[in-house]
Structure formats: C-alpha cells, structure tokens
C-alpha cells in the first residue's frame, strides 16, 4: 500500500500511544516521536500526529488518504484485523453512484478517514 495524498495534521485523541500503534498497524512507518508529536510516513507522504484531544473537534475532523490500489488496501485492513484490535468503525469499500469507491474508517480518536484510489 502506498499513500499518494494525505492531509498533514491529525489529533491523537485521549490515548496518544494507542493512536501511534493504530497508525503503524494501518501501514504507516513512524519516523519521529516525542511526547507531543509523531511523524508517520507511507511512501513519499507523511502526516503529523499531535498529542491533542478535543472530542467535538475530532468527531468533525476528516482525513483523505489516496492509495494506489484500494483492493490491496482493503485486503491489508482485513488481514491486520484492525477492527478487532482497536475501538474503531470500519466499513468495506463503498461504491458511490458517480463511480468513486471509498473505504471509511473512524479511528480510535474519532477522526473519520476517507480512503480512495487515485
């Protein structure tokens, strides 16, 4: 799986360590970490995980992740069983009437990820 487009700042929620583990299992490499910020990378794309919690903000925060192959991404998500290891909501790929396919995940902090192919 390779990220091709990613929004850069993501709040961690109440459990910064859990969020770090989740993103590593999602397929990102942690390249830097301290008590307030971690940097994750996939391919040439990276984002900054901030040790920040504001439930109202997080529940309205969306991240777009564009990957090269959505089917491979879905297979990876199923084999890592993220929905059994973490308190997340994960929905199999949705096909919209206009042809776009997308996987939606609400991560442990409440942030909604829209994963699409591009």
N, CA, C and O atoms as a GROMACS GRO file, in nm:
protein
  472
    1UNK      N    1   0.085  -0.116   0.000
    1UNK     CA    2   0.000   0.000   0.000
    1UNK      C    3   0.090   0.123   0.000
    1UNK      O    4   0.190   0.128   0.072
    2UNK      N    5   0.054   0.221  -0.080
    2UNK     CA    6   0.132   0.344  -0.089
    2UNK      C    7   0.039   0.464  -0.086
    2UNK      O    8  -0.056   0.470  -0.164
    3UNK      N    9   0.064   0.558   0.003
    3UNK     CA   10  -0.016   0.680   0.009
    3UNK      C   11   0.029   0.774  -0.100
    3UNK      O   12   0.148   0.790  -0.123
    4UNK      N   13  -0.066   0.836  -0.168
    4UNK     CA   14  -0.032   0.933  -0.271
    4UNK      C   15  -0.079   1.074  -0.236
    4UNK      O   16  -0.032   1.171  -0.295
    5UNK      N   17  -0.171   1.086  -0.140
    5UNK     CA   18  -0.218   1.218  -0.098
    5UNK      C   19  -0.266   1.206   0.046
    5UNK      O   20  -0.337   1.111   0.080
    6UNK      N   21  -0.229   1.301   0.129
    6UNK     CA   22  -0.264   1.291   0.270
    6UNK      C   23  -0.267   1.430   0.332
    6UNK      O   24  -0.181   1.513   0.305
    7UNK      N   25  -0.365   1.454   0.416
    7UNK     CA   26  -0.373   1.579   0.491
    7UNK      C   27  -0.276   1.570   0.609
    7UNK      O   28  -0.269   1.464   0.672
    8UNK      N   29  -0.201   1.674   0.643
    8UNK     CA   30  -0.085   1.657   0.730
    8UNK      C   31  -0.104   1.650   0.881
    8UNK      O   32  -0.023   1.584   0.946
    9UNK      N   33  -0.204   1.712   0.943
    9UNK     CA   34  -0.212   1.713   1.090
    9UNK      C   35  -0.334   1.637   1.138
    9UNK      O   36  -0.446   1.661   1.092
   10UNK      N   37  -0.313   1.544   1.232
   10UNK     CA   38  -0.421   1.461   1.284
   10UNK      C   39  -0.414   1.462   1.436
   10UNK      O   40  -0.306   1.441   1.492
   11UNK      N   41  -0.527   1.484   1.506
   11UNK     CA   42  -0.526   1.480   1.653
   11UNK      C   43  -0.527   1.336   1.702
   11UNK      O   44  -0.588   1.249   1.640
   12UNK      N   45  -0.460   1.310   1.814
   12UNK     CA   46  -0.446   1.173   1.864
   12UNK      C   47  -0.564   1.126   1.947
   12UNK      O   48  -0.587   1.005   1.958
   13UNK      N   49  -0.639   1.216   2.006
   13UNK     CA   50  -0.744   1.174   2.097
   13UNK      C   51  -0.689   1.153   2.236
   13UNK      O   52  -0.579   1.199   2.267
   14UNK      N   53  -0.765   1.083   2.321
   14UNK     CA   54  -0.725   1.064   2.460
   14UNK      C   55  -0.600   0.979   2.476
   14UNK      O   56  -0.523   1.001   2.570
   15UNK      N   57  -0.579   0.883   2.387
   15UNK     CA   58  -0.469   0.788   2.404
   15UNK      C   59  -0.369   0.802   2.289
   15UNK      O   60  -0.383   0.739   2.184
   16UNK      N   61  -0.268   0.884   2.312
   16UNK     CA   62  -0.164   0.912   2.211
   16UNK      C   63  -0.090   0.785   2.172
   16UNK      O   64  -0.061   0.764   2.054
   17UNK      N   65  -0.058   0.699   2.269
   17UNK     CA   66   0.015   0.574   2.241
   17UNK      C   67  -0.070   0.480   2.157
   17UNK      O   68  -0.020   0.420   2.062
   18UNK      N   69  -0.198   0.465   2.189
   18UNK     CA   70  -0.288   0.381   2.111
   18UNK      C   71  -0.297   0.431   1.967
   18UNK      O   72  -0.295   0.351   1.873
   19UNK      N   73  -0.306   0.562   1.950
   19UNK     CA   74  -0.312   0.620   1.815
   19UNK      C   75  -0.186   0.587   1.737
   19UNK      O   76  -0.193   0.556   1.618
   20UNK      N   77  -0.071   0.594   1.801
   20UNK     CA   78   0.055   0.561   1.733
   20UNK      C   79   0.055   0.416   1.685
   20UNK      O   80   0.090   0.388   1.570
   21UNK      N   81   0.014   0.324   1.772
   21UNK     CA   82   0.010   0.182   1.734
   21UNK      C   83  -0.090   0.158   1.621
   21UNK      O   84  -0.064   0.079   1.530
   22UNK      N   85  -0.203   0.226   1.627
   22UNK     CA   86  -0.304   0.211   1.522
   22UNK      C   87  -0.248   0.250   1.386
   22UNK      O   88  -0.265   0.177   1.288
   23UNK      N   89  -0.180   0.363   1.379
   23UNK     CA   90  -0.127   0.408   1.250
   23UNK      C   91  -0.014   0.320   1.199
   23UNK      O   92   0.001   0.303   1.078
   24UNK      N   93   0.064   0.263   1.289
   24UNK     CA   94   0.166   0.166   1.246
   24UNK      C   95   0.098   0.041   1.189
   24UNK      O   96   0.141  -0.010   1.086
   25UNK      N   97  -0.007  -0.008   1.254
   25UNK     CA   98  -0.080  -0.123   1.202
   25UNK      C   99  -0.154  -0.091   1.073
   25UNK      O  100  -0.177  -0.179   0.990
   26UNK      N  101  -0.192   0.035   1.057
   26UNK     CA  102  -0.259   0.076   0.934
   26UNK      C  103  -0.163   0.069   0.815
   26UNK      O  104  -0.206   0.059   0.700
   27UNK      N  105  -0.032   0.075   0.843
   27UNK     CA  106   0.067   0.062   0.736
   27UNK      C  107   0.165   0.178   0.728
   27UNK      O  108   0.248   0.182   0.637
   28UNK      N  109   0.156   0.272   0.821
   28UNK     CA  110   0.248   0.385   0.823
   28UNK      C  111   0.373   0.352   0.904
   28UNK      O  112   0.368   0.272   0.997
   29UNK      N  113   0.483   0.414   0.867
   29UNK     CA  114   0.609   0.400   0.941
   29UNK      C  115   0.626   0.522   1.030
   29UNK      O  116   0.617   0.636   0.983
   30UNK      N  117   0.652   0.500   1.159
   30UNK     CA  118   0.677   0.612   1.250
   30UNK      C  119   0.823   0.650   1.234
   30UNK      O  120   0.912   0.569   1.260
   31UNK      N  121   0.849   0.775   1.191
   31UNK     CA  122   0.987   0.818   1.167
   31UNK      C  123   1.038   0.914   1.274
   31UNK      O  124   1.157   0.944   1.279
   32UNK      N  125   0.946   0.963   1.360
   32UNK     CA  126   0.987   1.052   1.470
   32UNK      C  127   0.877   1.048   1.575
   32UNK      O  128   0.759   1.034   1.542
   33UNK      N  129   0.916   1.060   1.703
   33UNK     CA  130   0.816   1.067   1.808
   33UNK      C  131   0.874   1.130   1.934
   33UNK      O  132   0.987   1.103   1.973
   34UNK      N  133   0.793   1.216   1.997
   34UNK     CA  134   0.822   1.264   2.132
   34UNK      C  135   0.688   1.269   2.206
   34UNK      O  136   0.593   1.205   2.162
   35UNK      N  137   0.678   1.340   2.316
   35UNK     CA  138   0.556   1.341   2.396
   35UNK      C  139   0.440   1.417   2.335
   35UNK      O  140   0.326   1.401   2.379
   36UNK      N  141   0.466   1.500   2.234
   36UNK     CA  142   0.358   1.581   2.180
   36UNK      C  143   0.336   1.564   2.030
   36UNK      O  144   0.234   1.609   1.978
   37UNK      N  145   0.430   1.501   1.960
   37UNK     CA  146   0.420   1.492   1.815
   37UNK      C  147   0.489   1.366   1.764
   37UNK      O  148   0.598   1.331   1.809
   38UNK      N  149   0.425   1.299   1.670
   38UNK     CA  150   0.487   1.186   1.599
   38UNK      C  151   0.472   1.211   1.449
   38UNK      O  152   0.371   1.266   1.404
   39UNK      N  153   0.571   1.171   1.374
   39UNK     CA  154   0.564   1.185   1.229
   39UNK      C  155   0.555   1.045   1.170
   39UNK      O  156   0.636   0.957   1.200
   40UNK      N  157   0.455   1.026   1.085
   40UNK     CA  158   0.433   0.897   1.018
   40UNK      C  159   0.446   0.915   0.868
   40UNK      O  160   0.411   1.020   0.813
   41UNK      N  161   0.499   0.813   0.803
   41UNK     CA  162   0.524   0.820   0.659
   41UNK      C  163   0.476   0.693   0.590
   41UNK      O  164   0.487   0.583   0.645
   42UNK      N  165   0.424   0.711   0.470
   42UNK     CA  166   0.390   0.600   0.381
   42UNK      C  167   0.430   0.646   0.242
   42UNK      O  168   0.372   0.740   0.187
   43UNK      N  169   0.529   0.580   0.184
   43UNK     CA  170   0.580   0.626   0.056
   43UNK      C  171   0.640   0.764   0.072
   43UNK      O  172   0.721   0.786   0.162
   44UNK      N  173   0.601   0.856  -0.014
   44UNK     CA  174   0.651   0.993  -0.004
   44UNK      C  175   0.562   1.083   0.080
   44UNK      O  176   0.595   1.199   0.102
   45UNK      N  177   0.448   1.030   0.128
   45UNK     CA  178   0.354   1.111   0.204
   45UNK      C  179   0.376   1.094   0.354
   45UNK      O  180   0.412   0.985   0.401
   46UNK      N  181   0.354   1.201   0.428
   46UNK     CA  182   0.366   1.192   0.572
   46UNK      C  183   0.260   1.277   0.638
   46UNK      O  184   0.204   1.369   0.578
   47UNK      N  185   0.232   1.245   0.765
   47UNK     CA  186   0.143   1.328   0.845
   47UNK      C  187   0.199   1.338   0.985
   47UNK      O  188   0.285   1.260   1.026
   48UNK      N  189   0.147   1.437   1.057
   48UNK     CA  190   0.192   1.466   1.192
   48UNK      C  191   0.079   1.433   1.289
   48UNK      O  192  -0.029   1.493   1.281
   49UNK      N  193   0.103   1.340   1.378
   49UNK     CA  194   0.007   1.304   1.481
   49UNK      C  195   0.035   1.391   1.602
   49UNK      O  196   0.143   1.384   1.661
   50UNK      N  197  -0.062   1.473   1.640
   50UNK     CA  198  -0.045   1.563   1.752
   50UNK      C  199  -0.111   1.504   1.877
   50UNK      O  200  -0.222   1.452   1.870
   51UNK      N  201  -0.043   1.513   1.989
   51UNK     CA  202  -0.099   1.468   2.115
   51UNK      C  203  -0.200   1.574   2.159
   51UNK      O  204  -0.168   1.664   2.236
   52UNK      N  205  -0.322   1.560   2.108
   52UNK     CA  206  -0.426   1.660   2.124
   52UNK      C  207  -0.560   1.591   2.138
   52UNK      O  208  -0.590   1.498   2.064
   53UNK      N  209  -0.642   1.636   2.232
   53UNK     CA  210  -0.774   1.578   2.249
   53UNK      C  211  -0.880   1.686   2.266
   53UNK      O  212  -0.873   1.767   2.358
   54UNK      N  213  -0.975   1.685   2.176
   54UNK     CA  214  -1.094   1.768   2.183
   54UNK      C  215  -1.201   1.692   2.108
   54UNK      O  216  -1.207   1.698   1.985
   55UNK      N  217  -1.286   1.618   2.181
   55UNK     CA  218  -1.379   1.524   2.119
   55UNK      C  219  -1.468   1.590   2.013
   55UNK      O  220  -1.489   1.531   1.907
   56UNK      N  221  -1.519   1.708   2.039
   56UNK     CA  222  -1.606   1.775   1.942
   56UNK      C  223  -1.530   1.804   1.813
   56UNK      O  224  -1.583   1.784   1.704
   57UNK      N  225  -1.406   1.849   1.825
   57UNK     CA  226  -1.324   1.877   1.707
   57UNK      C  227  -1.296   1.748   1.630
   57UNK      O  228  -1.310   1.743   1.508
   58UNK      N  229  -1.256   1.644   1.703
   58UNK     CA  230  -1.216   1.520   1.639
   58UNK      C  231  -1.332   1.452   1.566
   58UNK      O  232  -1.313   1.394   1.459
   59UNK      N  233  -1.452   1.459   1.624
   59UNK     CA  234  -1.567   1.396   1.560
   59UNK      C  235  -1.608   1.467   1.432
   59UNK      O  236  -1.687   1.413   1.354
   60UNK      N  237  -1.558   1.586   1.409
   60UNK     CA  238  -1.588   1.661   1.287
   60UNK      C  239  -1.466   1.674   1.196
   60UNK      O  240  -1.468   1.752   1.101
   61UNK      N  241  -1.360   1.600   1.226
   61UNK     CA  242  -1.234   1.609   1.152
   61UNK      C  243  -1.227   1.493   1.054
   61UNK      O  244  -1.246   1.378   1.093
   62UNK      N  245  -1.200   1.521   0.928
   62UNK     CA  246  -1.191   1.416   0.827
   62UNK      C  247  -1.054   1.421   0.760
   62UNK      O  248  -0.996   1.528   0.740
   63UNK      N  249  -1.003   1.304   0.727
   63UNK     CA  250  -0.875   1.290   0.660
   63UNK      C  251  -0.898   1.216   0.530
   63UNK      O  252  -0.969   1.115   0.526
   64UNK      N  253  -0.837   1.265   0.424
   64UNK     CA  254  -0.843   1.195   0.295
   64UNK      C  255  -0.710   1.127   0.271
   64UNK      O  256  -0.604   1.190   0.274
   65UNK      N  257  -0.716   0.997   0.248
   65UNK     CA  258  -0.597   0.920   0.214
   65UNK      C  259  -0.621   0.859   0.077
   65UNK      O  260  -0.717   0.783   0.059
   66UNK      N  261  -0.536   0.891  -0.018
   66UNK     CA  262  -0.547   0.835  -0.153
   66UNK      C  263  -0.437   0.731  -0.169
   66UNK      O  264  -0.320   0.759  -0.145
   67UNK      N  265  -0.476   0.610  -0.208
   67UNK     CA  266  -0.383   0.500  -0.226
   67UNK      C  267  -0.382   0.455  -0.371
   67UNK      O  268  -0.475   0.486  -0.447
   68UNK      N  269  -0.278   0.383  -0.410
   68UNK     CA  270  -0.268   0.336  -0.548
   68UNK      C  271  -0.370   0.227  -0.580
   68UNK      O  272  -0.424   0.224  -0.691
   69UNK      N  273  -0.398   0.137  -0.485
   69UNK     CA  274  -0.485   0.023  -0.511
   69UNK      C  275  -0.578   0.002  -0.391
   69UNK      O  276  -0.534  -0.045  -0.286
   70UNK      N  277  -0.704   0.036  -0.408
   70UNK     CA  278  -0.800   0.026  -0.298
   70UNK      C  279  -0.826  -0.118  -0.256
   70UNK      O  280  -0.845  -0.146  -0.138
   71UNK      N  281  -0.825  -0.210  -0.352
   71UNK     CA  282  -0.847  -0.351  -0.318
   71UNK      C  283  -0.734  -0.406  -0.230
   71UNK      O  284  -0.760  -0.479  -0.135
   72UNK      N  285  -0.611  -0.371  -0.262
   72UNK     CA  286  -0.497  -0.413  -0.179
   72UNK      C  287  -0.506  -0.351  -0.041
   72UNK      O  288  -0.474  -0.416   0.059
   73UNK      N  289  -0.548  -0.227  -0.034
   73UNK     CA  290  -0.564  -0.158   0.095
   73UNK      C  291  -0.669  -0.231   0.178
   73UNK      O  292  -0.647  -0.256   0.297
   74UNK      N  293  -0.782  -0.267   0.119
   74UNK     CA  294  -0.888  -0.336   0.192
   74UNK      C  295  -0.840  -0.473   0.241
   74UNK      O  296  -0.871  -0.514   0.353
   75UNK      N  297  -0.765  -0.544   0.156
   75UNK     CA  298  -0.709  -0.673   0.196
   75UNK      C  299  -0.617  -0.656   0.316
   75UNK      O  300  -0.621  -0.735   0.410
   76UNK      N  301  -0.532  -0.552   0.313
   76UNK     CA  302  -0.442  -0.524   0.425
   76UNK      C  303  -0.521  -0.496   0.552
   76UNK      O  304  -0.487  -0.547   0.658
   77UNK      N  305  -0.626  -0.417   0.542
   77UNK     CA  306  -0.707  -0.383   0.659
   77UNK      C  307  -0.774  -0.507   0.718
   77UNK      O  308  -0.783  -0.520   0.840
   78UNK      N  309  -0.819  -0.596   0.633
   78UNK     CA  310  -0.884  -0.718   0.680
   78UNK      C  311  -0.783  -0.813   0.745
   78UNK      O  312  -0.812  -0.873   0.848
   79UNK      N  313  -0.665  -0.828   0.686
   79UNK     CA  314  -0.567  -0.922   0.740
   79UNK      C  315  -0.506  -0.873   0.872
   79UNK      O  316  -0.466  -0.954   0.955
   80UNK      N  317  -0.498  -0.743   0.891
   80UNK     CA  318  -0.447  -0.691   1.018
   80UNK      C  319  -0.556  -0.686   1.125
   80UNK      O  320  -0.527  -0.661   1.242
   81UNK      N  321  -0.681  -0.710   1.086
   81UNK     CA  322  -0.796  -0.714   1.178
   81UNK      C  323  -0.799  -0.592   1.270
   81UNK      O  324  -0.816  -0.605   1.391
   82UNK      N  325  -0.784  -0.474   1.211
   82UNK     CA  326  -0.782  -0.351   1.290
   82UNK      C  327  -0.909  -0.333   1.373
   82UNK      O  328  -0.904  -0.282   1.484
   83UNK      N  329  -1.023  -0.376   1.318
   83UNK     CA  330  -1.149  -0.357   1.388
   83UNK      C  331  -1.163  -0.447   1.510
   83UNK      O  332  -1.251  -0.426   1.593
   84UNK      N  333  -1.076  -0.548   1.522
   84UNK     CA  334  -1.077  -0.634   1.640
   84UNK      C  335  -0.973  -0.589   1.744
   84UNK      O  336  -0.989  -0.614   1.863
   85UNK      N  337  -0.867  -0.521   1.697
   85UNK     CA  338  -0.760  -0.476   1.786
   85UNK      C  339  -0.785  -0.338   1.846
   85UNK      O  340  -0.733  -0.307   1.953
   86UNK      N  341  -0.865  -0.257   1.778
   86UNK     CA  342  -0.884  -0.118   1.820
   86UNK      C  343  -1.032  -0.083   1.824
   86UNK      O  344  -1.114  -0.145   1.756
   87UNK      N  345  -1.066   0.017   1.905
   87UNK     CA  346  -1.206   0.062   1.909
   87UNK      C  347  -1.236   0.152   1.789
   87UNK      O  348  -1.242   0.275   1.802
   88UNK      N  349  -1.253   0.092   1.673
   88UNK     CA  350  -1.276   0.168   1.550
   88UNK      C  351  -1.402   0.118   1.481
   88UNK      O  352  -1.456   0.012   1.514
   89UNK      N  353  -1.448   0.197   1.386
   89UNK     CA  354  -1.556   0.156   1.296
   89UNK      C  355  -1.494   0.150   1.157
   89UNK      O  356  -1.434   0.247   1.110
   90UNK      N  357  -1.510   0.036   1.092
   90UNK     CA  358  -1.451   0.017   0.960
   90UNK      C  359  -1.558  -0.041   0.868
   90UNK      O  360  -1.625  -0.138   0.903
   91UNK      N  361  -1.573   0.019   0.753
   91UNK     CA  362  -1.675  -0.023   0.658
   91UNK      C  363  -1.608  -0.064   0.528
   91UNK      O  364  -1.519   0.005   0.479
   92UNK      N  365  -1.651  -0.177   0.472
   92UNK     CA  366  -1.592  -0.224   0.347
   92UNK      C  367  -1.613  -0.121   0.237
   92UNK      O  368  -1.696  -0.031   0.251
   93UNK      N  369  -1.538  -0.133   0.126
   93UNK     CA  370  -1.545  -0.032   0.020
   93UNK      C  371  -1.689  -0.004  -0.025
   93UNK      O  372  -1.768  -0.095  -0.051
   94UNK      N  373  -1.720   0.125  -0.032
   94UNK     CA  374  -1.849   0.171  -0.080
   94UNK      C  375  -1.831   0.220  -0.222
   94UNK      O  376  -1.734   0.290  -0.253
   95UNK      N  377  -1.925   0.184  -0.309
   95UNK     CA  378  -1.924   0.235  -0.446
   95UNK      C  379  -2.036   0.337  -0.457
   95UNK      O  380  -2.153   0.304  -0.439
   96UNK      N  381  -2.001   0.460  -0.488
   96UNK     CA  382  -2.099   0.567  -0.500
   96UNK      C  383  -2.155   0.571  -0.642
   96UNK      O  384  -2.089   0.525  -0.735
   97UNK      N  385  -2.277   0.625  -0.660
   97UNK     CA  386  -2.340   0.628  -0.792
   97UNK      C  387  -2.255   0.695  -0.901
   97UNK      O  388  -2.269   0.663  -1.018
   98UNK      N  389  -2.168   0.787  -0.863
   98UNK     CA  390  -2.083   0.856  -0.961
   98UNK      C  391  -1.954   0.780  -0.989
   98UNK      O  392  -1.867   0.831  -1.061
   99UNK      N  393  -1.940   0.659  -0.933
   99UNK     CA  394  -1.827   0.572  -0.966
   99UNK      C  395  -1.712   0.568  -0.868
   99UNK      O  396  -1.628   0.479  -0.876
  100UNK      N  397  -1.706   0.663  -0.777
  100UNK     CA  398  -1.597   0.665  -0.680
  100UNK      C  399  -1.614   0.553  -0.578
  100UNK      O  400  -1.723   0.529  -0.528
  101UNK      N  401  -1.503   0.485  -0.549
  101UNK     CA  402  -1.502   0.382  -0.444
  101UNK      C  403  -1.422   0.437  -0.326
  101UNK      O  404  -1.322   0.506  -0.345
  102UNK      N  405  -1.467   0.404  -0.205
  102UNK     CA  406  -1.403   0.460  -0.087
  102UNK      C  407  -1.421   0.367   0.032
  102UNK      O  408  -1.526   0.305   0.049
  103UNK      N  409  -1.317   0.358   0.115
  103UNK     CA  410  -1.324   0.287   0.243
  103UNK      C  411  -1.332   0.395   0.350
  103UNK      O  412  -1.257   0.493   0.346
  104UNK      N  413  -1.422   0.377   0.445
  104UNK     CA  414  -1.435   0.474   0.553
  104UNK      C  415  -1.401   0.407   0.686
  104UNK      O  416  -1.450   0.299   0.717
  105UNK      N  417  -1.316   0.474   0.762
  105UNK     CA  418  -1.275   0.425   0.894
  105UNK      C  419  -1.287   0.541   0.993
  105UNK      O  420  -1.241   0.652   0.965
  106UNK      N  421  -1.347   0.515   1.106
  106UNK     CA  422  -1.342   0.611   1.216
  106UNK      C  423  -1.238   0.556   1.313
  106UNK      O  424  -1.259   0.453   1.376
  107UNK      N  425  -1.125   0.627   1.324
  107UNK     CA  426  -1.011   0.577   1.401
  107UNK      C  427  -1.036   0.588   1.552
  107UNK      O  428  -1.139   0.640   1.594
  108UNK      N  429  -0.942   0.538   1.634
  108UNK     CA  430  -0.963   0.537   1.779
  108UNK      C  431  -0.990   0.674   1.841
  108UNK      O  432  -1.051   0.682   1.948
  109UNK      N  433  -0.946   0.782   1.777
  109UNK     CA  434  -0.969   0.915   1.834
  109UNK      C  435  -1.100   0.977   1.789
  109UNK      O  436  -1.139   1.083   1.839
  110UNK      N  437  -1.169   0.914   1.693
  110UNK     CA  438  -1.295   0.968   1.642
  110UNK      C  439  -1.281   1.038   1.507
  110UNK      O  440  -1.380   1.086   1.452
  111UNK      N  441  -1.159   1.043   1.453
  111UNK     CA  442  -1.135   1.105   1.323
  111UNK      C  443  -1.183   1.012   1.212
  111UNK      O  444  -1.157   0.891   1.217
  112UNK      N  445  -1.252   1.067   1.114
  112UNK     CA  446  -1.302   0.988   1.002
  112UNK      C  447  -1.202   0.991   0.885
  112UNK      O  448  -1.165   1.098   0.836
  113UNK      N  449  -1.159   0.873   0.842
  113UNK     CA  450  -1.067   0.857   0.729
  113UNK      C  451  -1.147   0.818   0.607
  113UNK      O  452  -1.227   0.725   0.613
  114UNK      N  453  -1.126   0.887   0.496
  114UNK     CA  454  -1.184   0.852   0.368
  114UNK      C  455  -1.068   0.803   0.281
  114UNK      O  456  -0.982   0.882   0.241
  115UNK      N  457  -1.066   0.674   0.253
  115UNK     CA  458  -0.957   0.616   0.175
  115UNK      C  459  -1.010   0.585   0.037
  115UNK      O  460  -1.107   0.510   0.021
  116UNK      N  461  -0.947   0.644  -0.065
  116UNK     CA  462  -0.990   0.623  -0.202
  116UNK      C  463  -0.871   0.592  -0.291
  116UNK      O  464  -0.756   0.601  -0.248
  117UNK      N  465  -0.900   0.557  -0.414
  117UNK     CA  466  -0.797   0.518  -0.509
  117UNK      C  467  -0.768   0.636  -0.602
  117UNK      O  468  -0.860   0.706  -0.645
  118UNK      N  469  -0.643   0.655  -0.632
  118UNK     CA  470  -0.613   0.766  -0.721
  118UNK      C  471  -0.489   0.748  -0.802
  118UNK      O  472  -0.454   0.835  -0.881
   0.00000   0.00000   0.00000
